[in-house]
């Protein structure tokens, strides 16, 4: 059986070629690779880094081992804290510790969590854990005294770039007035300095948490777009457009490869660059299909003349080499599709001019100009 040979899928149904089955298989495999990559290269590194920071904070900031927000942050990060009260809250209320679950129940929950985690991961646990850890770090820094407090204020002063412009200007003035002329590490009022440091660190951590929340949200949106695009591609493959979609996907990959080679080092983007990387082939495939259809539409409007490339009886389900090359170009160039879309919008929105002598519906016929009055002849 060849890739272009039809294979029946049941009596009374439309025959599906082997290439369509291969295309649908590739789309399904692409989604599996996407989920696996998100889990292995985004979720697991972020979770391990979060747990390492929690270990560091618990070792240095909570040496007595009493129940605290760090315990809840750890439980949230690893997924054991779901709907039960945290340990520190039960300890504060004098409640008895939770009884350990049976070994079989714990094993079932652990297996279910490990199986479902790659499918439902969205980064929310890491964000909540970091928020709780930031609260503990801010309060610990605000409890410092002497030179350690001055050093904490100077460190916070060096990190004001994370704040919006208006807040950055305000806090820079506050810290400048507080630290100016005190090289010996003595402050006028340490209690005031501690309260200022607590509020400043709260502002800094809120700005960072908001930034990474936005990045995680954007990453989840891109993942949803990839899933939607793959679903549309599967529908188009069932209609026989698999060759054009494959050519456009190749163009999208080539475009992304060129950008990655020229890409500079950037700070952590919470996996957004990985999601955009997966979106490129999908966007290229759909751009190729949509671009060729728009070229056909513009040719019908006599805006362009591409009869040698797209004759009237062309079949996009059996494209020629020239059509596949055009699909690759659409997959590589995003601006090309935008330009074609604008050209199509201008042509569709343009109203045809009425020919000379033609009268539009509802238009009043022109009236003859009134004749000038002739002067009366003298008697």
N, C-alpha and C positions, 0 to 999 in steps of 0.2 A: 504494500500500500504506500503510495506517495503522499506528500503533504497536500497536493492539490487534487487528490482523488476524493470523490464524494463517498461518504460512509453513512448509510441509513441509520437513523436512531429509533426507528419504529415505524410500523405500517401506518400510513395515513398522515405522516408528519414530513416536514421539510428535511431534505437530506443535508447533512452537515459535513463539510470537508474535514479532512484530518488536520489541515492547518488551523481551522477554527478551534478544534479541540486542543491543539497545542497552544494556541493563543490564550484560551481560557485557563489552561494549566499554568502557563507562565504568569498570568495575572494573579492566580491563587498563590503560586509560589512566591511572587513578589510581596504579597501581603504578609505571608509567613516570615519572610526574611526581614521585613520592616518591623514586625512585632519582636522578633528575636534580637534585632540590632538595638532597638529602643531599650530592651531589658538588659542586654549585655554591656552596652557602651554608654548608656545614659542613666538608667535607673540604678543598677548595681554600683557603679562608681560614685554616684551622688550619695547613695545610702551609706556606703562604707566610709566616705569622707565625713558624712554627718555623724556617724557613730564614733569615728576617731576624735572628732571635736568634742563630742559629749564625754568620752573617756578622759580627755585632757581637762575638761572643766570639772568633772567629778573628782579627779585626783587632786587638783590644786585648789579648787574653790569650795569643795565639799568634803574635806578630809575626814570628818566625823562619821560620815555614812548615814546620816539621818535622812528620812524620806523628804524629797524636795522636788522642785519642778524638773530637775535634770532626770530624775527617775521616770517622770511622765514623758519627757522628751524622748528618752530611750525607748519606752514602751510604744510611743506613737511611731517612731522611726522603724522599728522592727515589726510593727503590726499586732503586738499582743494587747495593746490598749484599745479597746473598741467602744464598749458601752458601759463598762464597769467604772466605779469610782477609782481614781488614782490612789496609789499607796500613801502618798503624803496627806491626802484628805482624810482617809480612813484613820491614819495615825493621829491627826489633829482632833478628830471627833471621838477618839477613843473606841473605835469600832474594832471588832475582832478581824484578824487577817483572813483573807479569802482562803477557803479550803482548796487544796490542790485537786484538779480534775483527774478523773481516772485516766490511766495511761492510754487506753484504747481511744477515748474521746480526744485526748490531746494529739494522738497520732493522726487521727482522721482530720482534725482541724489543721494540723501542720501540712499534711499532704494537700488538702483543698486550697490552703493559702498559697503554697508553692506553685500549684497548677494554675490558679487564677491570677496570681500577681502579675505575670507578664502581659496578660490581656487587659487588665483593668488599671494598670499603673498610670497615674497622671501627675505625680510629683507632689501631691497635697501633703503626704506624711512628712516629707523632708522639710517642706515650708513651715509646717506647724512646729516641728522639732526645733528648727532654727529660731523661730519666734520665741519659744519658751527659753531656749538657751541664751538668747540675747537679753531677755529680762534678767536672768541670773547674773550674766556678765556685767550688765549696767549697774545693778545694785551692789555687786562686789566692788566695782571700781569706785563707786560713790562712797564706799566705807573706808577708803584709803586715807592716810594722813601724812603730813610732812612731805619730804621729797617725792615719795611715791605718788601723792596726789598731784603735785606739780607736773611730774612726768606724765601722768594720765591726761592732764589737761593739755599738755603740749602735744601728745600723741593725737588727741581728738582734734586739736587745731590743725594738724597736718592732713586730716581726712575730711575736711569740710567740702571737698569737691563733690562728694556724694549728695549734697543737699541742693535744693533749688537755689536759683540765683539770689532771690530776696532773703531767704533764710541764711544762706552762706554769708552774705554781707553783714547781717545782724549778728550772727554768732562770732564772726571774725572780730568785730568791734568789741564784743563782750569779753572775749578771751584776751584780746590785745590790752584792754584796760586792766584786766585782772593780773596778767603775767608781766607787764612792762615794768622794768626796773627792779626785778626780784630775782637776780641770778643766784642768790643764796638759798632759794627754795622755800622762803617764808611768805605766807599769805596773810593778808590782813584779817580775814575771817574764814577759817577752814570750813565751818558749818555752811556758810553761804556758798563757798566753792564746791563743796560736796553736792549741795542741792543743784547748783548750776550744771555740774558734770553729769548728774543723773538725768536731768532733762535734755542736755545736749546729746548724750549717748542714746537716749530714747528716740530723739529725732533722727540721728544717724542710722540706727538700726531699723527704724520704721521706713526710712527711705530705701535702704538696701532690701528689706523684705518686700516692699512694694515693687521694686525693680525686678526681683527674681520671680515674684508672683506674676507680673506681666509677661516675663519671658516664658514661664511655664504655661500660662494661658495661651500665648501665641504658638508655642510648640504643640499644644493639644489641638489648636485650630488647624494648624498645618497638617497634622496627622488625620484629622477629620476630612480635610480637603483631599488628601491622598486616597483615603478610602472611597470618597464620593467619586473621584476621578477614575479609580479602578472599576467601580461599579458601572460607570458610563462606558468605559472601554470594553467591559465584558458584553454590554448590550450591543456596542458597535461591532465587536468581533462576531457576534451571532448574526449580524447582517452582512458580513463578508468584508469588512474594512480592515482586517488584521494586517495586511501588507502596509497600508498607509500609516497605521498606528505604530507599527514596528519601525518604519523609517523615521517618523517624527520622534519616537523615543530615542533612537540613535542620535538624532540631532540634539535633543535635550541633554543627553549624557555628554556629548562633545562640548556643548556650551558650558556645562558645569565643570568639566575637566579643565578647560581653559581658565575659568575663574579661580578654581582651587590652586592652580599653579601660580597665579598672580596674587593670591590671597595673603595678607599679612597676618601676623600673630595678633589675636584679639583676646580680651579677657573671657572668662567663662560665660557662655550664653545659655546655660541650662539645657543643652541639647537641641537648641533651635537650628543650628547649622546642620545637624544630622537630618532633621525633619525636612529642611529645605533641599538637602541633597536628594532625598527620596522623592520630593515633589517634582524635581526637574524633568525626569523622563516622562512622568504622567502629564505634566503641562506641555511638554514638547509633542507628545503623541496627539493630544486633543487639539493643540494649535495647528498641527499639520492637517488634520481632518477638517477643522473649521476653516482654515485658510484656503484649502482647495475648493471648498464649497463657495466661499466668498468670491474666489476668482471666477467660478462659473457664473455666479450671479452678476458680477460686474461685466462679464462678457455678454450676457443677455441684455444688459443696459447699454451696450455699445460704448462702455467707458474704456475698456481695454480690448486689444485684438490679440488673442492667444489661440487662434484656431489651430495652429500647428501643434500646440501643446495640449489644448483641451478642445478637441472637435466636438460637434454637437452630439454625436453618438458615443462619446467617451463613457466608459464604465469604470468608476473608481474602485469597484471591487476586483477589477483585473487591471491594475495600473501598469503603465509602461515604465521603462527606466527613467525617462525624463520626469514623469509625474512623481516617482519615488524620490528623485533628486530634489524636486521642488518641496516635497514633504520634509526632507532632511533640512532644507534651508529654513522652512517655517519652524521646525523644532529648535534650530540653533538661534534664530533671530526672533526676539520678542517684539522688537520695534517694527519688524516687517508686518506682523499680524495687526498691530495697532494702526499702522498706516493704512492697511487695506480696509480695516473696519471704519476708519474715519472717511475714507474715500467712498465706501458704500453708504455711510450715513449721509454724506453730502449729496450723493446721487439720488438716494431715495427721497430725501427731504426737498430736493429741488423740484419746483413746479414747472411743468412744460409751458413754454411760451406759446400763446395762440398765434397762428399764422395770420398774415395780412389778409384782411377781408373776411376772416372767420369771426363768427359772433358766438360768445359764450352763452351758456344757458342762464337765463335770468337777466342778461345784460340788455339795457334799453337801446334800441336802434338810434343811430346818430340823427339828430334833427338838422334840417337845413337852416342855414343862417338867415334871419329876416332881411328882406330887401330894404334898402334905404329909401326914405320918402323923397319923391321928386318934387321940386318947387312948382307951384301952380303957375300956369301961363297967364300973362297979363291980359286983362280984358281989352 
